[in-house]
Amino acid sequence: MTKTAPEGVIFGQRLRELRKESHLTQDELAERCGSNRPFISNLERGVKVPSLTMVLRLADALNKRVYELVDIFDHSTNARNRGTR
């Protein structure tokens, strides 16, 4: 059985959502961010948690801002209001 971290699962779900919105396969995303498909798969399943460097590479590869990958973890009022502007 593979161990997952709750934060990893949440991040992975968001990563998969953004990847699919961008119409990219795991292989294409991996190539764009200098990684490999098994690592992207592990991220999406919450098996691995990305380093800050990898979060930056993923955001760039997806043409997103970093906060779009991690804003799900921000429970502040500002984050909740960001989508209403």
C-alpha positions as CSV (number, residue, x, y, z in Angstrom):
1,M,0.0,0.0,0.0
2,T,1.3,3.4,-1.0
3,K,1.3,6.1,1.7
4,T,-0.1,9.5,0.8
5,A,-0.1,12.8,2.6
6,P,-3.4,14.7,2.8
7,E,-1.7,17.8,1.4
8,G,-0.3,15.8,-1.4
9,V,-3.7,14.4,-2.3
10,I,-5.2,17.9,-2.4
11,F,-2.3,19.3,-4.4
12,G,-2.5,16.3,-6.8
13,Q,-6.1,16.8,-7.5
14,R,-5.5,20.5,-8.3
15,L,-2.6,19.6,-10.5
16,R,-4.6,17.1,-12.4
17,E,-7.4,19.6,-12.8
18,L,-5.1,22.2,-14.2
19,R,-3.3,19.8,-16.5
20,K,-6.5,18.6,-18.0
21,E,-7.8,22.2,-18.4
22,S,-4.6,22.8,-20.4
23,H,-5.2,19.7,-22.5
24,L,-1.9,18.1,-21.6
25,T,-1.0,14.5,-21.0
26,Q,1.2,13.6,-18.1
27,D,4.0,13.0,-20.6
28,E,3.6,16.4,-22.1
29,L,3.5,18.1,-18.7
30,A,6.6,16.2,-17.6
31,E,8.5,17.2,-20.7
32,R,7.6,20.9,-20.2
33,C,8.8,20.9,-16.6
34,G,11.8,18.7,-17.0
35,S,10.5,15.7,-15.2
36,N,9.0,12.4,-16.1
37,R,5.6,10.8,-16.4
38,P,5.9,8.5,-13.3
39,F,6.8,11.5,-11.1
40,I,3.8,13.5,-12.4
41,S,1.6,10.5,-11.8
42,N,2.9,10.3,-8.2
43,L,2.2,14.0,-7.7
44,E,-1.4,13.7,-9.0
45,R,-2.0,10.7,-6.7
46,G,-0.6,12.4,-3.7
47,V,2.3,9.9,-3.3
48,K,4.9,12.6,-3.8
49,V,4.8,16.2,-2.6
50,P,6.6,18.7,-4.9
51,S,9.5,20.9,-3.9
52,L,9.2,24.6,-4.3
53,T,11.3,24.4,-7.4
54,M,9.0,21.8,-8.9
55,V,5.9,23.9,-8.0
56,L,7.5,26.8,-9.9
57,R,8.3,24.6,-12.9
58,L,4.8,23.1,-12.9
59,A,3.2,26.6,-12.8
60,D,5.4,27.7,-15.7
61,A,4.7,24.5,-17.7
62,L,0.9,25.1,-17.2
63,N,1.1,28.8,-17.9
64,K,-0.4,29.5,-14.5
65,R,0.6,31.6,-11.6
66,V,2.0,29.7,-8.6
67,Y,-1.0,30.7,-6.4
68,E,-3.3,29.0,-8.9
69,L,-1.7,25.7,-7.9
70,V,-1.6,26.3,-4.2
71,D,-4.5,28.7,-3.4
72,I,-6.6,25.8,-2.3
73,F,-4.5,25.7,0.9
74,D,-5.0,29.4,1.6
75,H,-8.0,29.8,4.0
76,S,-7.7,33.5,4.4
77,T,-10.4,36.0,3.5
78,N,-8.3,37.4,0.7
79,A,-8.0,34.1,-1.0
80,R,-11.7,33.5,-0.8
81,N,-12.4,36.9,-2.3
82,R,-9.8,36.6,-5.1
83,G,-12.2,34.8,-7.3
84,T,-15.0,37.4,-6.9
85,R,-13.2,40.4,-8.4
